[in-house]
Amino acid sequence: MTGSTENHQNQEGPRHKRDLTRRKVVVAGAGAAAAVGVGGTLAAGAFAGETKGKGAGAAASASSSAEACYKLTSETTEGPYYIDADKIRRDITEDKEGIPLTLSLKVIDSETCKPIRNAAVDIWHCDALGIYSGYESLSTGGGGAPTDAPSGTPTGTPSGTPTGAPPSGGTGGGGHEEPTDDERYLRGTWKTDRHGQVTFETIFPGWYRGRCVHIHTKVHVDGKWTDAGYEGGHTCHTGQFFFDEESVLASAEVEPYSTSTTERTTLTEDTIYDQSGTTGGLLRLKYNKKHIAKGVHASITVGVDPDETHDGTDDATQPSASASASAS
C-alpha cells in the first residue's frame, strides 16, 4: 500500500466555508437529472433531480448539459460488529465460500460533487450463513443468526486492534460487542484513488435474524496514509449498502446460502434501510440473471460531507425493532 503522508485537506487546499445552497454539478445529457458514478453507473436517486438554465446561453447548451443536485447518502447505525481498520486490503474474501462479488464505490463531496481522494473506506459484512468474523461465538453455525441480533437494529460499537492508528470516531457507544476471536474475513479498508473510486473483492453476503442482506461501510477523511496503515482523521460517513430482492432470492438458490435455516427479513421489512433507493444505499447490480453463481458486480456513488463527523454511534441513527421501515 502507499505510504503517502498527505492528508485530505492538503491535497484539496483550504476548504471554503460551506453554504446552504443546493448542491449542483453539470452533467452531460439532454435535460439529464443524473450523475455518472463508478464505471458509468448512473447515481439515480442520489440527487434531487432539479435542473435550471445557466443564464443567457442556457437555451443553446440545454441540449448537451443540465445541473443535478446531489443529496447526502443516508447515515445509518454502525452496528455491534465493527472493528477499526483491521485489514488494509481490497480482497477481503479469504477462504469464505459464496457468490463472488465485486463492490465498486465512488466517494464524492455532496456539495461540490468532486471526488474525494485518499479517503479510507471500510467495509464489513457477514458470510453466506450470517456469521461475522471476530464474533463467531455470538453467531449460530448453520442457521446464520447472531444470537444477540434483535429483530430490529443492533447498536453499539466494538473496538479492535487496527493496523496502525485507527481513524477517530470508531469507538465508543454503549452496548457494543467486543471481538471474541481473531478471525477477520470479509473485512477490509482501502483508499480511494484520485477519482474517488475504490473497489473491493468479496462474496455476496448472507442474512441473519432481523436484518435484510447488507454491507456496512465507513468513510474516513483528513487522516494520513503511512506504511503502518491509516492514521488520524475523522469518520464523515457511516452507512450500509443493500441488495434488491431479486438478487437475494437468486442467491438463496445457491450453496451455501441455500443451506441456511434462518428466516429472512426482506428489504421492505428492514428497519435500517430507509426505502429511498440509491440515497439509502441501494446498490446497482449486474449479473447473469440465469446464473448468479458466476458473480455479481455492485456499484454506487456515495455522497458525503467531509466536514461532518458521522460515526454511527448516535442513538438517533439507531431505530428500534418497532421503528418504521422508513426510519433513517
C-alpha positions as CSV (number, residue, x, y, z in Angstrom):
1,M,0.0,0.0,0.0
2,T,1.0,3.6,-0.5
3,G,2.8,5.3,2.4
4,S,1.7,8.7,1.5
5,T,1.6,11.3,4.3
6,E,-0.5,13.8,2.5
7,N,-3.9,14.4,4.2
8,H,-7.2,15.2,2.6
9,Q,-7.1,18.9,3.3
10,N,-3.5,19.3,2.0
11,Q,-4.5,17.7,-1.3
12,E,-7.5,19.9,-1.9
13,G,-6.3,23.1,-0.3
14,P,-8.2,25.1,2.4
15,R,-11.8,24.2,2.2
16,H,-14.1,27.2,1.6
17,K,-16.9,27.9,4.0
18,R,-19.8,25.6,3.2
19,D,-23.0,27.4,2.5
20,L,-26.7,26.4,2.5
21,T,-27.3,26.5,-1.3
22,R,-28.4,23.5,-3.3
23,R,-25.5,21.2,-4.3
24,K,-25.0,21.3,-8.0
25,V,-22.9,19.7,-10.7
26,V,-23.0,20.0,-14.5
27,V,-23.5,16.6,-16.2
28,A,-23.8,15.5,-19.8
29,G,-27.1,14.6,-21.4
30,A,-30.1,16.4,-22.7
31,G,-32.1,17.6,-19.7
32,A,-30.5,14.8,-17.7
33,A,-31.1,14.8,-14.0
34,A,-28.5,12.1,-13.3
35,A,-24.8,11.9,-12.4
36,V,-22.4,9.3,-13.6
37,G,-20.9,7.2,-10.8
38,V,-18.4,4.3,-10.8
39,G,-17.8,2.8,-14.2
40,G,-20.5,4.8,-15.8
41,T,-23.1,3.9,-13.2
42,L,-26.0,6.3,-13.0
43,A,-26.3,7.6,-9.5
44,A,-30.1,7.6,-9.8
45,G,-31.8,8.7,-6.6
46,A,-28.6,10.3,-5.2
47,F,-29.7,13.7,-6.3
48,A,-32.8,16.0,-6.1
49,G,-33.4,15.9,-9.8
50,E,-33.9,19.6,-10.3
51,T,-32.5,21.4,-13.3
52,K,-32.2,25.0,-14.4
53,G,-30.6,27.1,-17.0
54,K,-27.1,28.7,-16.8
55,G,-28.0,32.2,-17.9
56,A,-28.1,33.8,-21.4
57,G,-26.5,30.7,-23.0
58,A,-28.7,28.2,-21.3
59,A,-31.1,27.6,-24.2
60,A,-28.2,26.8,-26.5
61,S,-26.5,24.5,-24.0
62,A,-29.6,22.8,-22.6
63,S,-29.4,20.0,-25.2
64,S,-26.0,19.0,-24.1
65,S,-25.9,19.5,-20.3
66,A,-28.0,20.1,-17.2
67,E,-27.5,20.7,-13.5
68,A,-28.3,17.9,-11.0
69,C,-28.4,18.4,-7.2
70,Y,-26.9,15.7,-5.0
71,K,-28.2,14.6,-1.7
72,L,-26.1,13.1,1.1
73,T,-26.1,9.4,1.2
74,S,-28.1,8.2,4.3
75,E,-26.3,7.8,7.6
76,T,-27.1,4.6,9.5
77,T,-26.1,2.8,12.7
78,E,-22.6,1.3,12.9
79,G,-23.9,-2.0,14.3
80,P,-22.3,-4.1,17.0
81,Y,-19.6,-5.8,14.9
82,Y,-17.3,-3.1,13.7
83,I,-13.5,-3.4,14.1
84,D,-11.4,-0.3,13.2
85,A,-9.2,-0.6,10.1
86,D,-8.0,-4.0,11.0
87,K,-7.1,-5.2,7.5
88,I,-5.7,-2.8,4.9
89,R,-6.7,-4.7,1.7
90,R,-9.0,-4.8,-1.2
91,D,-9.6,-8.5,-1.4
92,I,-11.4,-9.4,1.8
93,T,-12.7,-12.9,0.8
94,E,-10.0,-15.1,2.5
95,D,-11.3,-18.6,2.2
96,K,-15.0,-17.9,2.6
97,E,-17.4,-19.7,0.2
98,G,-20.0,-17.8,-1.7
99,I,-21.0,-16.0,-4.8
100,P,-18.1,-13.7,-6.0
101,L,-18.9,-10.0,-5.5
102,T,-17.0,-7.0,-6.8
103,L,-18.0,-3.9,-5.0
104,S,-17.1,-0.6,-6.8
105,L,-17.6,2.6,-4.8
106,K,-17.1,6.3,-5.7
107,V,-16.9,8.8,-2.9
108,I,-17.8,12.4,-3.7
109,D,-18.2,15.6,-1.8
110,S,-22.0,16.1,-1.7
111,E,-21.8,19.8,-2.1
112,T,-19.2,20.2,-4.8
113,C,-19.6,16.7,-6.3
114,K,-15.9,16.5,-6.6
115,P,-14.3,13.1,-5.9
116,I,-12.7,12.7,-2.5
117,R,-9.2,11.1,-2.9
118,N,-7.2,9.1,-0.4
119,A,-10.2,8.6,1.9
120,A,-10.1,5.4,3.9
121,V,-13.1,3.3,3.2
122,D,-14.1,0.4,5.4
123,I,-16.4,-2.4,4.5
124,W,-17.5,-5.4,6.6
125,H,-20.3,-7.9,6.3
126,C,-21.4,-11.4,7.4
127,D,-20.6,-14.6,5.5
128,A,-23.1,-16.7,3.4
129,L,-24.6,-18.1,6.6
130,G,-24.9,-14.8,8.5
131,I,-21.7,-15.1,10.6
132,Y,-19.4,-12.1,11.3
133,S,-15.7,-12.7,11.7
134,G,-14.4,-11.6,15.1
135,Y,-17.7,-12.6,16.6
136,E,-18.2,-16.3,15.6
137,S,-19.1,-17.3,19.2
138,L,-22.0,-14.8,19.0
139,S,-23.4,-16.5,15.9
140,T,-25.2,-19.8,15.5
141,G,-23.5,-22.0,13.0
142,G,-25.5,-23.2,10.0
143,G,-28.5,-21.1,10.9
144,G,-26.5,-17.9,10.3
145,A,-28.1,-15.8,13.1
146,P,-26.1,-13.9,15.7
147,T,-27.6,-15.0,19.0
148,D,-27.8,-11.4,20.2
149,A,-29.2,-10.0,17.0
150,P,-32.6,-8.3,17.8
151,S,-35.5,-8.3,15.4
152,G,-34.6,-4.7,14.7
153,T,-31.4,-2.8,14.7
154,P,-28.2,-3.8,16.5
155,T,-26.5,-1.0,18.4
156,G,-23.1,-0.2,19.8
157,T,-19.5,0.0,18.6
158,P,-16.9,-2.6,19.4
159,S,-13.3,-1.7,19.3
160,G,-10.4,-3.7,17.8
161,T,-6.7,-3.6,17.2
162,P,-6.1,-1.9,13.9
163,T,-3.1,-2.0,11.6
164,G,-1.7,1.4,12.5
165,A,-3.7,4.0,14.4
166,P,-7.4,3.8,13.7
167,P,-9.4,6.7,12.4
168,S,-11.1,8.7,15.2
169,G,-14.8,8.3,15.8
170,G,-14.6,4.5,15.5
171,T,-15.0,3.6,19.2
172,G,-17.4,4.4,22.0
173,G,-21.1,3.9,22.4
174,G,-22.9,1.7,24.9
175,G,-24.0,-1.9,24.4
176,H,-21.2,-2.7,21.9
177,E,-19.7,-6.1,21.5
178,E,-16.0,-6.8,21.9
179,P,-14.4,-9.2,19.4
180,T,-14.5,-12.7,20.6
181,D,-11.9,-14.2,18.2
182,D,-9.1,-13.3,15.9
183,E,-10.8,-14.1,12.6
184,R,-11.1,-11.1,10.2
185,Y,-12.6,-12.5,7.0
186,L,-14.9,-10.2,5.0
187,R,-13.4,-7.1,6.5
188,G,-11.1,-4.6,4.9
189,T,-10.0,-1.0,4.4
190,W,-8.6,0.7,1.3
191,K,-8.1,4.2,0.0
192,T,-9.9,6.0,-2.8
193,D,-8.0,7.0,-5.9
194,R,-7.9,10.4,-7.5
195,H,-11.3,9.7,-9.0
196,G,-12.7,9.0,-5.5
197,Q,-13.0,5.3,-6.5
198,V,-12.3,2.1,-4.6
199,T,-13.0,-1.5,-5.4
200,F,-13.3,-4.5,-3.1
201,E,-13.4,-8.2,-3.9
202,T,-15.6,-10.2,-1.6
203,I,-18.6,-12.5,-1.6
204,F,-22.4,-11.8,-1.7
205,P,-23.5,-11.5,1.9
206,G,-25.9,-13.9,3.5
207,W,-28.6,-12.9,6.0
208,Y,-29.3,-13.3,9.7
209,R,-32.3,-12.8,12.0
210,G,-33.9,-9.4,11.8
211,R,-31.9,-7.8,9.0
212,C,-32.0,-7.8,5.2
213,V,-28.9,-8.6,3.2
214,H,-26.4,-5.7,3.6
215,I,-22.8,-4.5,3.8
216,H,-21.6,-2.0,6.3
217,T,-19.3,0.9,5.4
218,K,-17.4,3.8,6.9
219,V,-15.6,6.7,5.1
220,H,-12.7,8.4,7.0
221,V,-11.1,11.7,5.8
222,D,-8.4,14.1,6.9
223,G,-6.1,11.3,8.1
224,K,-2.7,10.2,6.8
225,W,-1.7,7.0,5.0
226,T,1.6,5.6,6.2
227,D,3.4,2.3,5.9
228,A,1.6,1.2,9.0
229,G,-1.9,2.0,7.8
230,Y,-4.2,4.9,8.1
231,E,-3.8,7.4,11.0
232,G,-5.9,10.1,12.5
233,G,-8.7,11.9,10.6
234,H,-12.4,11.5,11.3
235,T,-15.3,9.5,10.2
236,C,-17.5,11.5,7.8
237,H,-19.9,8.8,6.9
238,T,-21.3,5.6,8.4
239,G,-23.7,3.7,6.2
240,Q,-24.9,0.4,4.8
241,F,-25.4,-0.9,1.3
242,F,-28.4,-3.0,0.3
243,F,-29.3,-5.6,-2.3
244,D,-32.6,-5.8,-4.2
245,E,-35.0,-8.7,-3.5
246,E,-34.5,-10.3,-6.9
247,S,-30.8,-10.8,-6.4
248,V,-31.2,-12.1,-2.8
249,L,-33.8,-14.6,-3.9
250,A,-31.5,-15.8,-6.7
251,S,-28.6,-16.1,-4.2
252,A,-30.8,-18.2,-1.9
253,E,-30.8,-21.0,-4.6
254,V,-27.0,-21.3,-4.5
255,E,-25.0,-23.2,-1.9
256,P,-24.0,-22.4,0.8
257,Y,-26.8,-19.8,1.1
258,S,-29.4,-22.5,0.3
259,T,-28.4,-24.4,3.5
260,S,-29.4,-21.5,5.8
261,T,-32.4,-22.2,8.0
262,T,-32.7,-18.6,9.2
263,E,-35.9,-16.7,8.4
264,R,-35.1,-13.9,6.1
265,T,-36.1,-10.2,6.5
266,T,-37.0,-8.6,3.2
267,L,-35.8,-5.2,2.0
268,T,-39.1,-3.6,2.7
269,E,-39.3,-5.1,6.2
270,D,-35.8,-3.9,7.2
271,T,-35.7,-1.2,10.0
272,I,-32.5,0.3,8.8
273,Y,-32.9,0.7,5.0
274,D,-35.0,3.9,4.5
275,Q,-36.6,2.8,1.2
276,S,-35.1,5.8,-0.7
277,G,-33.2,3.8,-3.3
278,T,-29.6,4.9,-4.1
279,T,-29.6,7.6,-1.5
280,G,-30.4,5.0,1.1
281,G,-27.6,2.7,-0.1
282,L,-29.4,0.5,-2.6
283,L,-26.7,-0.9,-4.9
284,R,-26.8,-1.1,-8.7
285,L,-26.2,-4.8,-9.5
286,K,-25.0,-6.5,-12.7
287,Y,-25.0,-10.3,-13.0
288,N,-26.2,-13.2,-15.2
289,K,-29.9,-13.5,-14.3
290,K,-29.8,-17.2,-15.1
291,H,-26.6,-17.9,-13.3
292,I,-25.9,-15.5,-10.4
293,A,-23.3,-18.0,-9.1
294,K,-20.9,-16.8,-11.7
295,G,-20.6,-13.5,-9.8
296,V,-22.1,-10.1,-9.2
297,H,-20.8,-6.6,-9.8
298,A,-22.3,-4.0,-7.4
299,S,-21.7,-0.2,-7.6
300,I,-22.8,3.0,-6.0
301,T,-21.8,6.7,-5.7
302,V,-21.6,7.8,-2.1
303,G,-22.2,11.5,-1.3
304,V,-20.6,12.6,1.9
305,D,-20.0,15.8,3.8
306,P,-16.2,15.7,4.6
307,D,-16.5,18.4,7.2
308,E,-19.0,16.5,9.3
309,T,-18.5,13.6,11.7
310,H,-20.8,10.6,11.5
311,D,-19.5,7.6,13.4
312,G,-22.8,5.8,13.5
313,T,-23.0,5.7,17.3
314,D,-25.6,8.4,17.8
315,D,-28.8,6.8,19.2
316,A,-30.8,8.9,16.7
317,T,-29.4,6.8,13.9
318,Q,-30.4,3.5,15.5
319,P,-34.2,2.9,15.2
320,S,-35.6,0.2,17.4
321,A,-37.2,-3.0,16.3
322,S,-40.6,-1.3,16.3
323,A,-39.4,1.7,14.3
324,S,-40.9,2.3,10.9
325,A,-39.2,0.8,7.9
326,S,-38.7,4.3,6.6
327,A,-36.6,5.4,9.6
328,S,-33.2,6.7,8.7
